[in-house]
Amino acid sequence: MKPDAFEVGGKKNRGLPDRWNAAAIYGRGEERVHGKGDGLMRAEAKSRELQAVAAHPVSELLACPAAANTLLTAAAQTVTFDFGEVIFRQGSACAGLYLVIQGQLQRRTERLDTRVTLGGARPGDLVELAAALGDKQHTYSLVAQGTGSLLLFPQDALQKAFDSYPPLRMQLLEELAREVSRAYHACSITRGLRTRRSRLELN
């Protein structure tokens, strides 16, 4: 008995979807591979970006000839602090550049009647590059989170060191640019987390 034409057509037609499905599955697999590759490339690019803006050691930032170094060392003043003490306030005149020696501090700023925490400062950090290198007015408040000490390099000593060795100012300006980039990156991560949280709550 000859098979019915409809049945033959059905068998042939049934074979096509299998081949097409295999191709579709292969294509989706390729997309996943490319997707993973793109993700790795993005991660590597982000890692390189973070390395480029990472804080440089103080020894490198303040590297200068012996004359300028002696001038800064002789002018440096030790500032001790206790828990809750305000080292300086936003909007006040900047006395100079601070180097954290011991203890933890917190940066706070007032924006539109809202207090915003900008992050901490720990031993080895240079504090208030923007004010010391800019208009000499503090852009945030610095509050002690415990006992500790800082070194203050007064403005007049800094200016004399810059006059004696101009590249020193450029070294600090480059660190300020990296500091701004790190802050921008941190804000981007925070916004991304808030967006994901909002989407999860909606779902």
C-alpha positions as CSV (number, residue, x, y, z in Angstrom):
1,M,0.0,0.0,0.0
2,K,1.4,3.3,-1.1
3,P,1.8,5.9,1.6
4,D,-0.7,8.7,1.4
5,A,0.7,12.0,-0.2
6,F,-0.3,13.9,2.9
7,E,1.6,11.5,5.1
8,V,4.7,11.8,3.0
9,G,4.5,15.5,3.1
10,G,4.0,15.4,6.8
11,K,7.2,13.3,7.3
12,K,9.2,15.6,5.1
13,N,7.8,18.6,6.9
14,R,8.5,17.1,10.2
15,G,12.2,16.8,9.3
16,L,12.5,20.5,8.4
17,P,11.7,21.9,11.9
18,D,14.3,19.6,13.4
19,R,17.0,21.0,11.1
20,W,15.8,24.6,11.6
21,N,15.6,24.0,15.4
22,A,19.2,22.8,15.4
23,A,20.3,25.9,13.5
24,A,18.4,28.1,15.8
25,I,19.9,26.4,18.9
26,Y,23.4,26.8,17.3
27,G,22.7,30.4,16.6
28,R,21.5,31.0,20.2
29,G,24.6,29.2,21.5
30,E,26.8,31.5,19.3
31,E,25.0,34.6,20.8
32,R,25.6,33.3,24.3
33,V,29.3,32.9,23.5
34,H,29.5,36.4,22.0
35,G,27.5,37.7,25.0
36,K,30.0,36.1,27.4
37,G,32.9,37.4,25.4
38,D,31.4,40.9,25.4
39,G,30.9,40.7,29.1
40,L,34.5,39.7,29.7
41,M,35.7,42.5,27.5
42,R,33.6,45.0,29.4
43,A,34.9,43.7,32.7
44,E,38.5,44.0,31.5
45,A,37.9,47.5,30.2
46,K,36.3,48.5,33.6
47,S,39.3,46.9,35.4
48,R,41.8,48.9,33.3
49,E,39.7,52.1,33.9
50,L,39.7,51.6,37.7
51,Q,43.5,50.9,37.6
52,A,44.0,54.2,35.7
53,V,42.2,56.2,38.3
54,A,43.5,54.4,41.4
55,A,45.0,56.6,44.1
56,H,48.8,57.0,43.8
57,P,51.0,56.7,46.9
58,V,51.8,59.9,48.8
59,S,55.5,59.4,48.3
60,E,54.9,59.7,44.5
61,L,52.4,62.6,44.8
62,L,54.7,64.7,47.0
63,A,57.9,63.7,45.2
64,C,60.1,66.8,44.7
65,P,63.7,67.9,44.9
66,A,65.4,68.1,48.3
67,A,64.9,71.9,48.7
68,A,61.1,71.8,48.2
69,N,60.8,68.7,50.3
70,T,62.7,70.3,53.2
71,L,60.5,73.4,52.9
72,L,57.3,71.3,53.2
73,T,58.6,69.1,56.0
74,A,59.7,72.1,58.1
75,A,56.3,73.8,57.6
76,A,54.2,70.7,58.3
77,Q,52.0,70.9,61.4
78,T,50.5,68.0,63.4
79,V,46.8,68.1,64.0
80,T,45.3,65.7,66.5
81,F,41.6,64.9,66.7
82,D,39.0,63.1,68.8
83,F,35.7,61.3,67.9
84,G,33.1,63.7,66.5
85,E,35.5,66.6,66.1
86,V,35.1,68.7,62.9
87,I,38.5,69.3,61.3
88,F,37.1,71.9,58.9
89,R,33.7,72.9,57.7
90,Q,32.3,73.2,54.2
91,G,32.6,76.8,52.9
92,S,35.4,77.8,55.4
93,A,38.8,79.0,54.3
94,C,41.3,76.2,53.5
95,A,44.4,76.2,55.6
96,G,46.3,73.9,53.3
97,L,46.6,70.3,52.3
98,Y,46.0,67.5,54.9
99,L,47.6,64.1,55.1
100,V,45.9,61.5,57.3
101,I,48.5,59.9,59.6
102,Q,46.2,57.9,61.9
103,G,42.5,57.3,62.4
104,Q,39.4,57.4,60.3
105,L,37.5,60.5,59.1
106,Q,34.3,61.1,57.1
107,R,33.6,63.6,54.3
108,R,30.2,65.3,54.5
109,T,28.6,68.0,52.4
110,E,25.4,69.9,52.5
111,R,23.4,70.0,49.3
112,L,20.0,71.5,48.9
113,D,19.4,71.3,52.7
114,T,20.4,67.6,52.6
115,R,23.5,66.1,54.3
116,V,25.4,63.8,51.9
117,T,28.2,61.5,53.0
118,L,31.0,61.5,50.4
119,G,33.1,58.7,51.8
120,G,35.9,58.2,54.3
121,A,39.5,59.3,54.6
122,R,42.1,56.9,56.0
123,P,45.8,56.9,56.7
124,G,47.8,57.8,53.7
125,D,45.1,59.9,52.1
126,L,45.6,63.5,51.0
127,V,42.6,65.5,51.9
128,E,41.0,68.5,50.2
129,L,43.1,68.7,47.0
130,A,40.3,70.6,45.3
131,A,40.3,73.4,47.9
132,A,44.1,73.5,48.3
133,L,44.7,73.7,44.6
134,G,41.6,75.8,43.7
135,D,39.8,78.7,45.3
136,K,41.1,77.9,48.8
137,Q,37.5,77.3,50.1
138,H,36.5,73.9,51.6
139,T,34.1,71.9,49.4
140,Y,32.9,69.6,52.2
141,S,33.3,69.1,56.0
142,L,35.7,66.6,57.5
143,V,34.5,64.8,60.7
144,A,36.6,62.5,62.9
145,Q,35.3,59.0,63.4
146,G,37.7,58.3,66.3
147,T,41.0,59.6,67.6
148,G,43.9,60.2,65.3
149,S,46.1,62.7,63.7
150,L,46.9,64.5,60.4
151,L,49.7,66.5,58.9
152,L,48.8,69.9,57.6
153,F,51.0,71.5,54.9
154,P,50.1,75.2,55.1
155,Q,49.0,77.1,52.0
156,D,52.0,79.5,52.0
157,A,54.5,76.5,52.2
158,L,52.6,74.7,49.4
159,Q,52.8,77.8,47.2
160,K,56.6,78.2,47.8
161,A,57.1,74.5,47.0
162,F,55.1,75.0,43.7
163,D,57.2,78.0,42.8
164,S,60.4,76.0,43.6
165,Y,59.3,72.9,41.7
166,P,56.2,73.5,39.3
167,P,55.8,69.7,38.5
168,L,54.6,69.2,42.1
169,R,51.5,71.1,41.4
170,M,50.8,69.1,38.3
171,Q,51.3,65.8,40.2
172,L,48.6,66.9,42.7
173,L,46.3,68.1,39.9
174,E,46.5,64.7,38.2
175,E,45.6,63.0,41.5
176,L,42.6,65.4,41.9
177,A,41.4,64.4,38.4
178,R,41.7,60.7,39.5
179,E,39.8,61.5,42.7
180,V,37.0,63.1,40.7
181,S,36.9,60.0,38.4
182,R,36.7,57.6,41.4
183,A,33.8,59.6,42.8
184,Y,32.0,59.6,39.5
185,H,32.5,55.8,39.2
186,A,31.1,55.3,42.8
187,C,28.0,57.4,41.9
188,S,27.5,55.3,38.7
189,I,27.5,52.1,40.7
190,T,25.1,53.5,43.3
191,R,22.7,54.6,40.6
192,G,22.9,51.2,38.9
193,L,22.1,49.4,42.2
194,R,19.1,51.7,42.8
195,T,17.8,51.1,39.3
196,R,18.1,47.3,39.7
197,R,16.4,47.4,43.1
198,S,13.6,49.5,41.7
199,R,13.1,47.0,38.8
200,L,13.0,44.1,41.2
201,E,10.4,45.8,43.4
202,L,8.3,46.5,40.4
203,N,8.5,42.8,39.3
